[in-house]
Amino acid sequence: MPELSRFYGIVIKMIFKDNVQHSKPHFHVYYGEYEASVGVDGEMLAGNLPVKQLRLVQAWAAIHEEELYQAWNNAVRGEVFGKIAPLQ
């Protein structure tokens, strides 16, 4: 699962051809023992995260929405996508 970004202990990844369980464009978030699937629009789809980390992820997603959709489109086609800048 290729890594999109990493910041404040949060790791964000996207899976190739991962549109079966959640057809909505999304990415996977890992923070310590927490895991979640989050829509590109910031909606929590599955799993859980502490509130503070979820808000950081949602802010990052809002800033990088266009890049996330581009990465999603590449991923569902099985094509390579690049990293996205971390939240600073």
Backbone as ProteinMPNN parsed JSONL, in Angstrom:
{"seq_chain_A": "MPELSRFYGIVIKMIFKDNVQHSKPHFHVYYGEYEASVGVDGEMLAGNLPVKQLRLVQAWAAIHEEELYQAWNNAVRGEVFGKIAPLQ", "coords_chain_A": {"N_chain_A": [[0.851, -1.166, 0.0], [0.953, 1.947, -1.097], [2.443, 4.879, 0.327], [0.998, 8.025, 0.842], [1.356, 10.358, 2.355], [2.874, 11.706, 5.363], [2.656, 12.891, 8.607], [2.931, 14.416, 11.827], [2.934, 11.933, 13.203], [0.973, 10.589, 11.883], [0.088, 8.42, 9.302], [-0.652, 8.267, 5.928], [-2.159, 6.379, 3.448], [-2.8, 4.886, 0.207], [-4.592, 2.454, -1.549], [-4.044, 0.44, -4.415], [-6.536, -0.087, -6.875], [-8.69, -0.148, -5.052], [-11.643, -0.015, -4.795], [-13.84, -1.491, -4.132], [-14.971, -2.226, -1.501], [-15.415, 0.361, -0.388], [-16.782, 2.443, -2.493], [-16.599, 5.106, -2.767], [-14.241, 7.716, -3.296], [-11.336, 7.434, -1.359], [-8.931, 7.244, 1.374], [-6.482, 5.603, 3.431], [-5.823, 5.766, 6.884], [-3.374, 5.744, 9.4], [-2.546, 5.74, 12.746], [-0.668, 5.245, 15.392], [-2.152, 2.717, 17.215], [-4.52, 3.022, 15.923], [-6.704, 2.822, 13.089], [-8.185, 3.893, 10.05], [-10.569, 4.456, 7.406], [-10.929, 7.124, 5.283], [-12.926, 9.381, 3.527], [-12.166, 11.302, 0.585], [-13.408, 13.689, 0.876], [-13.302, 14.055, 3.581], [-15.011, 12.605, 5.198], [-15.502, 10.138, 7.671], [-15.244, 6.803, 6.955], [-14.819, 4.198, 7.849], [-13.521, 2.453, 10.732], [-11.552, 4.099, 13.316], [-10.316, 7.142, 14.759], [-8.488, 9.27, 17.007], [-10.075, 12.348, 17.949], [-8.585, 14.76, 17.575], [-6.555, 13.975, 15.739], [-8.15, 13.137, 13.607], [-9.257, 15.583, 12.848], [-6.938, 16.909, 11.984], [-6.291, 15.306, 9.78], [-8.569, 15.741, 8.195], [-8.26, 18.495, 7.661], [-5.868, 18.423, 6.202], [-6.745, 16.9, 4.011], [-8.64, 18.65, 2.894], [-7.019, 20.729, 2.026], [-5.508, 19.424, 0.102], [-7.286, 18.351, -1.768], [-7.687, 18.229, -4.623], [-5.314, 16.959, -5.489], [-5.621, 14.546, -4.146], [-7.901, 13.426, -5.401], [-6.808, 13.056, -7.939], [-4.77, 11.199, -7.341], [-6.414, 9.108, -6.456], [-7.858, 8.485, -8.82], [-5.743, 7.564, -10.418], [-4.943, 5.367, -8.832], [-7.183, 3.586, -8.855], [-7.061, 2.78, -11.442], [-4.826, 1.318, -11.341], [-2.446, 2.613, -11.625], [0.633, 4.353, -11.0], [0.98, 6.749, -8.388], [1.95, 9.895, -6.995], [3.618, 11.175, -3.995], [2.048, 13.291, -1.519], [2.271, 16.525, -0.196], [3.031, 16.975, 3.288], [1.025, 18.012, 6.147], [1.722, 21.117, 7.545]], "CA_chain_A": [[0.0, 0.0, 0.0], [1.838, 3.12, -1.182], [2.237, 5.981, 1.253], [0.742, 9.338, 0.249], [1.892, 11.436, 3.18], [3.149, 11.383, 6.768], [2.829, 14.091, 9.422], [2.506, 14.335, 13.23], [2.708, 10.544, 13.572], [-0.133, 10.074, 11.065], [0.527, 7.903, 8.012], [-1.778, 8.196, 4.996], [-1.848, 5.49, 2.329], [-3.869, 4.605, -0.734], [-4.435, 1.119, -2.113], [-4.375, 0.3, -5.825], [-7.787, -0.784, -7.216], [-9.426, -0.305, -3.79], [-12.938, 0.64, -4.921], [-14.888, -2.486, -3.95], [-15.655, -2.051, -0.222], [-15.865, 1.759, -0.344], [-16.647, 2.95, -3.861], [-16.305, 6.533, -2.643], [-12.798, 7.982, -3.223], [-10.903, 7.468, 0.026], [-7.564, 6.858, 1.692], [-6.375, 4.899, 4.698], [-5.066, 6.535, 7.865], [-2.798, 4.955, 10.491], [-2.0, 6.56, 13.825], [-0.483, 4.316, 16.497], [-2.976, 1.52, 17.07], [-5.749, 3.399, 15.235], [-6.772, 2.734, 11.629], [-9.463, 4.375, 9.539], [-10.73, 4.819, 6.001], [-11.503, 8.467, 5.264], [-13.229, 9.87, 2.189], [-11.42, 12.489, 0.157], [-14.148, 14.841, 1.404], [-13.101, 14.119, 5.03], [-15.965, 11.76, 5.922], [-14.997, 8.882, 8.22], [-15.985, 5.7, 6.347], [-14.66, 2.998, 8.667], [-12.45, 2.542, 11.714], [-11.633, 5.25, 14.206], [-9.13, 7.948, 15.056], [-8.756, 10.308, 18.007], [-10.679, 13.544, 17.347], [-7.54, 15.704, 17.15], [-5.906, 13.461, 14.538], [-9.141, 13.18, 12.531], [-9.345, 16.977, 12.381], [-5.721, 17.177, 11.205], [-6.442, 14.596, 8.5], [-9.59, 16.452, 7.423], [-7.659, 19.747, 7.193], [-4.918, 18.046, 5.154], [-7.527, 16.483, 2.837], [-9.251, 19.841, 2.29], [-5.949, 21.461, 1.342], [-4.976, 18.626, -1.015], [-8.406, 17.634, -2.379], [-7.453, 17.982, -6.053], [-4.25, 15.954, -5.588], [-6.179, 13.276, -3.678], [-8.732, 12.874, -6.473], [-5.909, 12.606, -8.996], [-4.159, 9.958, -6.849], [-7.477, 8.088, -6.453], [-8.101, 8.072, -10.205], [-4.606, 6.73, -10.822], [-4.936, 4.126, -8.052], [-8.216, 2.639, -9.305], [-6.59, 2.251, -12.735], [-3.608, 0.558, -11.077], [-1.309, 3.421, -12.046], [1.429, 4.962, -9.945], [0.673, 8.121, -7.981], [3.034, 10.448, -6.192], [3.371, 11.605, -2.612], [1.406, 14.585, -1.34], [2.945, 17.264, 0.876], [2.45, 16.83, 4.618], [0.459, 19.179, 6.814], [2.789, 21.784, 8.292]], "C_chain_A": [[0.901, 1.233, 0.0], [1.425, 4.258, -0.24], [2.05, 7.287, 0.491], [1.433, 10.45, 1.031], [2.094, 10.935, 4.607], [3.382, 12.696, 7.511], [2.273, 13.853, 10.821], [2.181, 12.914, 13.676], [1.576, 9.873, 12.811], [0.439, 9.621, 9.724], [-0.716, 7.735, 7.138], [-1.342, 7.4, 3.78], [-3.064, 5.339, 1.43], [-3.563, 3.267, -1.395], [-4.808, 1.147, -3.593], [-5.658, -0.525, -5.983], [-8.645, -1.072, -5.988], [-10.777, 0.397, -3.858], [-14.093, -0.347, -4.773], [-15.66, -2.237, -2.655], [-16.221, -0.634, -0.079], [-15.684, 2.32, -1.755], [-16.332, 4.444, -3.874], [-14.779, 6.723, -2.603], [-12.364, 8.177, -1.775], [-9.437, 7.094, 0.155], [-7.582, 6.224, 3.074], [-5.429, 5.655, 5.621], [-4.629, 5.604, 8.993], [-2.176, 5.919, 11.499], [-1.884, 5.657, 15.051], [-1.292, 3.059, 16.262], [-4.294, 1.791, 16.343], [-5.606, 3.241, 13.724], [-8.144, 3.22, 11.194], [-9.401, 4.53, 8.025], [-11.478, 6.142, 6.004], [-11.733, 8.88, 3.821], [-12.395, 11.092, 1.866], [-12.1, 13.753, 0.668], [-14.053, 14.964, 2.923], [-14.051, 13.27, 5.844], [-15.294, 10.478, 6.411], [-15.863, 7.753, 7.663], [-15.937, 4.438, 7.193], [-13.513, 3.221, 9.637], [-12.647, 3.718, 12.639], [-10.266, 5.881, 14.41], [-9.476, 8.866, 16.218], [-9.236, 11.582, 17.293], [-9.623, 14.5, 16.809], [-6.895, 15.247, 15.849], [-6.883, 13.453, 13.356], [-9.247, 14.593, 11.981], [-8.115, 17.38, 11.57], [-5.818, 16.543, 9.825], [-7.461, 15.316, 7.624], [-9.056, 17.772, 6.88], [-6.688, 19.465, 6.051], [-5.665, 17.686, 3.879], [-8.157, 17.683, 2.137], [-8.218, 20.633, 1.491], [-5.522, 20.749, 0.063], [-6.053, 17.86, -1.775], [-8.149, 17.279, -3.845], [-6.396, 16.89, -6.257], [-4.754, 14.576, -5.149], [-7.062, 12.639, -4.738], [-7.871, 12.349, -7.621], [-5.239, 11.284, -8.587], [-5.179, 8.826, -6.872], [-7.722, 7.573, -7.87], [-6.968, 7.201, -10.735], [-4.656, 5.375, -10.125], [-5.978, 3.13, -8.549], [-7.881, 2.07, -10.684], [-5.325, 1.414, -12.568], [-2.352, 1.291, -11.491], [-0.613, 4.055, -10.836], [0.944, 6.38, -9.654], [1.76, 8.594, -7.043], [2.632, 10.784, -4.775], [2.728, 12.988, -2.617], [2.045, 15.244, -0.115], [2.254, 17.053, 2.218], [1.818, 18.131, 5.108], [1.567, 19.818, 7.644], [2.23, 22.832, 9.209]], "O_chain_A": [[1.545, 1.525, 1.008], [0.244, 4.546, -0.046], [2.839, 7.618, -0.394], [2.018, 11.364, 0.45], [1.565, 9.897, 5.005], [4.204, 13.513, 7.097], [1.262, 13.17, 10.983], [1.245, 12.711, 14.449], [1.255, 8.713, 13.069], [1.191, 10.358, 9.086], [-1.706, 7.135, 7.557], [-0.317, 7.685, 3.161], [-4.195, 5.62, 1.825], [-2.42, 2.985, -1.754], [-5.775, 1.802, -3.979], [-5.84, -1.537, -5.307], [-9.262, -2.133, -5.9], [-11.04, 1.305, -3.069], [-15.202, -0.077, -5.234], [-16.877, -2.056, -2.695], [-17.377, -0.46, 0.309], [-14.566, 2.634, -2.164], [-15.855, 4.977, -4.876], [-14.092, 5.952, -1.932], [-12.947, 8.982, -1.048], [-8.79, 6.685, -0.81], [-8.577, 6.302, 3.794], [-4.372, 6.125, 5.199], [-5.409, 4.784, 9.477], [-1.386, 6.794, 11.143], [-2.892, 5.338, 15.681], [-1.142, 2.403, 15.232], [-5.1, 0.877, 16.168], [-4.543, 3.488, 13.154], [-9.142, 2.992, 11.879], [-8.331, 4.71, 7.443], [-12.524, 6.276, 6.639], [-10.84, 8.747, 2.984], [-11.971, 11.826, 2.759], [-11.444, 14.775, 0.87], [-14.651, 15.869, 3.504], [-13.922, 13.211, 7.066], [-14.597, 9.81, 5.647], [-17.076, 7.741, 7.87], [-16.912, 3.688, 7.247], [-12.643, 4.062, 9.407], [-13.741, 4.271, 12.747], [-9.223, 5.246, 14.255], [-10.644, 9.209, 16.4], [-8.838, 11.848, 16.158], [-9.758, 14.999, 15.692], [-6.706, 16.058, 14.941], [-6.484, 13.733, 12.225], [-9.319, 14.779, 10.766], [-8.232, 18.107, 10.584], [-5.472, 17.166, 8.821], [-7.233, 15.483, 6.426], [-9.368, 18.136, 5.746], [-6.681, 20.18, 5.049], [-5.277, 18.107, 2.789], [-8.2, 17.725, 0.907], [-8.514, 21.142, 0.41], [-5.211, 21.393, -0.939], [-5.763, 16.821, -2.369], [-8.374, 16.14, -4.254], [-6.565, 16.005, -7.096], [-4.358, 13.559, -5.718], [-6.983, 11.43, -4.956], [-8.179, 11.31, -8.205], [-5.151, 10.358, -9.394], [-4.851, 7.705, -7.262], [-7.785, 6.363, -8.092], [-7.214, 6.21, -11.423], [-4.434, 4.344, -10.76], [-5.683, 1.94, -8.655], [-8.365, 0.999, -11.049], [-4.809, 0.864, -13.541], [-1.306, 0.673, -11.689], [-1.224, 4.257, -9.787], [0.55, 7.113, -10.561], [2.413, 7.791, -6.376], [1.463, 10.691, -4.401], [2.846, 13.748, -3.578], [2.322, 14.578, 0.883], [1.028, 16.961, 2.279], [2.052, 19.203, 4.551], [2.274, 19.121, 8.37], [2.984, 23.497, 9.918]]}, "name": "protein", "num_of_chains": 1, "seq": "MPELSRFYGIVIKMIFKDNVQHSKPHFHVYYGEYEASVGVDGEMLAGNLPVKQLRLVQAWAAIHEEELYQAWNNAVRGEVFGKIAPLQ"}
